[in-house]
Amino acid sequence: MKKVQFDAQLWSDLLNSSGGALELPKVTFHLIHFGFDKTGNSVMLESEAHHRIEVDGNGGDGKVELKPLGPNTAR
């Protein structure tokens, strides 16, 4: 999650450098992890915990929480 937080902040900085042409509150992320079914096939699992990513938005004028989407949720 630490790497994801860093990457999210970098993305936030890139969005802010667009001069507001791209809207940070509309940014979402997919959190995907895998498990195995009874036959040994890998399957995508829904996250059991709420993983929160918060970045500095608007050039550091406030925090913006990015919305997580499940592995089976379309953008």
C-alpha positions, 0 to 999 in steps of 0.5 A: 500500500505504501507504493500505491500511496506514492504512485497515487500522489504522483498521479495527483501531482500530474493531474494538478499540473494540468491546471484543473483540466483533469479532476482528481475526485473522479480518479478511482483505483482497482484493488485486486488480490487473488486466492485459490478455489477448491480445485486450485484455480486462481480467482480474484477476491473482493477486498475485505478491508477498506483500503484508503488512499488519500492524496494532496489535491489542488496543489496541496490545498487539501486532501482528496480520498481516491475511491477504491473499486472491486475487481469485478466493478467496471470503471 
